[in-house]
Each structure stands twice: as structure tokens, then as C-alpha cells.
Amino acid sequence: MAKKVSAKLLATIREELLRKKASLTKNINTELHEMRASEGHHLADMDDLGGDANDEETSFKIIEIETAELHQIDAALERIDDGTYGACTDCETAINPDRLEALPFAALCIDCQRQRELESD
């Protein structure tokens, strides 16, 4: 049986989540700014235009992934605030603190996570 998250670990995880949130927000804003700045440079030859389209697609994917992680971080911070952090959102059992240290925005215990992955295959 997994033990409850200690107050010290919870404070450490909160700080890490806030730091990661600030970093992701900065990265997303930088990507968006760079995309807007490059919009005016599309008067190049066809090879450059193809490269620009690939770069833009990559930037969109990065923003999408970082935004999804940002939502997970916000949800974890909400669980910390409402006192439910560390409990699996599916089965309500305690999530192993080692899992939370490795993946601080984890909302599921390892068993429920595995079950979800099996269902999505």
C-alpha cells in the first residue's frame, strides 16, 4: 500500500510544479512570438516555403504538447489546493510518492494508468 504524501514532499512538488509552469508558459509565449515574427518572411522561393511550413507545423506541435502539460500542472496544483493531491482520480487510492516525485502531475496510480493505456490500444 502506498503511503500518503508528506507535507515536506508536497511543498517540494508544489514548488517544482510552479517552476515548470513558469518555464512552459515562457516557452509557449516565445514560440508564439517567433511564429508571428516569421509570418512576414514568406516571400521566399518554394523550397524555403516548404521548410517554413514544416517549421510552423513543428512549432504548433510543440505548443500543443506544452499546453497539454500546462493543463496537467494546473490540475495538479488544484488538487494540492483542495487537498486531493496524491489520491488517484479514478480509484481514490494513494499514489506512490516515488511516482509523484518522478511525475509530479500524475493523477492516476500506476494500476489505473496501465489500465487506461490498455484501453486506448
DAQUIDA-V350749 format. One record per helix or strand of 2 or more residues. SS is the DSSP state (h for helix, s for strand). FROM is the first residue (numbers start at 1). LEN is the number of residues. If there is no record, write none. Layout:
ss:SS from:FROM len:LEN
ss:SS from:FROM len:LEN
This chain:
ss:h from:7 len:35
ss:h from:46 len:37
ss:h from:97 len:6
ss:h from:110 len:11
